[in-house]
Amino acid sequence: MRVISGKARRLPLSCPKGMETRPTKDRIKETLFNIIQNEIPNCVFVDLFSGSGAIGIEALSRGASKCFFIDKSKSAITCIRENLLFTKLENNAIIIQQDAIDSLYSIHAEHVDILFIDPPYADGYEKELLNSLSNFEYIDSNTKIIIEADIKTNFDHIETGGYLIEREKTYKTNKLVFLRKQNR
């Protein structure tokens, strides 16, 4: 696992030990950032279920102004801190060790430009998180919400929850779903 582009390009990243995290593959990460590359400079980015912090670090390396790294695992938080120090990107990082839903109250930003959510597969966090996100003013119709999910995850509830699917990129076992909140 490595940083693909930007200030920290080619630097290797460590991953928390054990089975708690499932790092996003470099190929998927590269595709993701090719899709959103024009939206990264000076954005406020949230990496929810951060694991190693690789997605948020990639955003900072490519010019995001601030990134919130959120994970409840102590080993993940330790790994994120080490990776940020190694890449010298810690000055624009805010690390929050909390449950995903509770952490939404700890994000202190006027506006979040990009929210990346990579929850454990098949646990149903997506619907609960999207329902909770609708209550926060820092998420609006200009916020790009990206969910990495198992290929079988059903997103039929999206429109009734007040969101629109803009794009979906599928792989063998998982997919990236790009959403926006609908104006009401």
N, C-alpha and C positions, 0 to 999 in steps of 0.2 A: 504494500500500500504506500502511495506516495502523493505528493502535491503535483498536480498536472501542469499548472500554468501560473504565471504571475510572479510576484516578489519571491516566493518560497519554492519556485519551480524545481522539480526533481528531488526535493528533500523527502527522505523516507519518514513515515509516520508509524508509531507503534499502536498496538491494539490491546484493549484490556484482555487479560487472560481469562479463559473459561468460556462457557457457552452462553453467557448473558447477552452478548452483543453479536450482531450479524453485520459486518462491515459492507458498505455498498461497494460493489466491484468497480475497479478503475474504469472499465469500459462503460458502465452505466453512469458513473460520475462524469466522465468526459462528455457523453451524450447530453446529460442534464445541463452541464455548463455551456455546451455549444448552443443549446436552446435558449438559455437565459442570459447569455454573455453580455448583451447590450443593456440589461437591467441591473447588473451588478455594481458598476462604479458608483460610489457614494451612497449605496443603499443601506438600509437597516435590515439585517438578515437574522432570522431565528432558526436555529438548528435544534429541533425538538426530538428527544430520544437520541442525543448526540453520539453516544458510544465512544468512539475514539476522537470525535470532533472533526473528522476528515472533511465533511461537507462544509461546515462553517469555516474551517481553516482554508479550504479552497476558495470560498467567497471572500475572505479577508485578503488572501494572496492576490486575488484578481481585482481588489480595490473597493470592497464593501467598507463603509465608514465605521460600522459597528456590527458585532455579532453576539447574540445571546446563545450560549451553549447550555442546554438543559438536559439533565439526566438525573435519575434518582440513585443510581449505583455509585457507591464510593470508589470502586475501582475504575469506573468510567471517568469520573471527575478527576481522579489522579492522573489518568492517561491523557485527558484533555489538557490539563495544566502542563504536563511534560511536553506534549506536542506543541502547544502554544509557545512555551519557552524556547524549544528547539528551533522553531520556525521564526522566532522573534516577532510574533504577531499578537502577543499578549496585551499590548496597550489598547487595542480596540475590541477586546473581548470582555464579556460579562458572563461569568460562570454561575449557574444556579443549580444547586443540588436539591431537587424536589420532585415530587410526583408531577406528571405532565399537566393534569388539570389544575392542581394547586399552583403550579409555576406560572400559569397565565396571569395571575394576579401580581407576580413579581417582575413582569416585563414593564419597565418604565420607559416608554417611548411615545412620542406623539403619534407616530405612524410606523407601522412595519411594512416594508416594501415586499419582502419575500419571506414566507414561512415554509420551511421544509420539515415534514413530519415523516418519521421512519419508525413507526411503532412495531412491537413484536407482531409477527404474522399470526393471523387467525385468532386474535384475542378480542377483536371487535372495538378497538380503541377509536377507530376513525370516526364513526358516527357520533360517539360521545364527545370527542374533541371538537368536531365541527359544530355540534349543538352548543357547546360551551363558548367557542370562539365568537359566536354571533352576539354575545353580550359585551364584547370589548371594543371600544371606540378606535383603538389603534389598528384594528382590522376593518378595512372597508372595501369598496368595489375596485380600488386601485391596488390592493394587496394580492400578490400572486401566491396562492397556496399550492404546494406540491406535496403529494403523498406518495411514498414508496410503499407498495402493498403486494401481497401475494397475488398471483395471477387470477385466483378464484375469488378474490374479494369483490363483493357486490356493492356497487355505488348507486343503486336505484333510488336511494333515499335522498340524494343530493339536491335535486330541484325542490322537493318539498321542504328541505332544510334551509332553503334560501341561497343555494349556490348553483353555479353553472360549471359544467365541465367544458374547458376550452380545448383540451388536447389530452390524448392518452398515448403513451409509448409503451408497447408491450415487449417482453422478453420471454425466454423459455419458462421461467418459474415466477416471475414477478412483473410489475408494471409501475410506471410513473403516471400519476393522474394530476393534471394541472387544472386548478379550480379558481374561480373568483366568486366573491359574494355578490349577490344580485342587489341592485338598488331597489329600495322599497319606498 
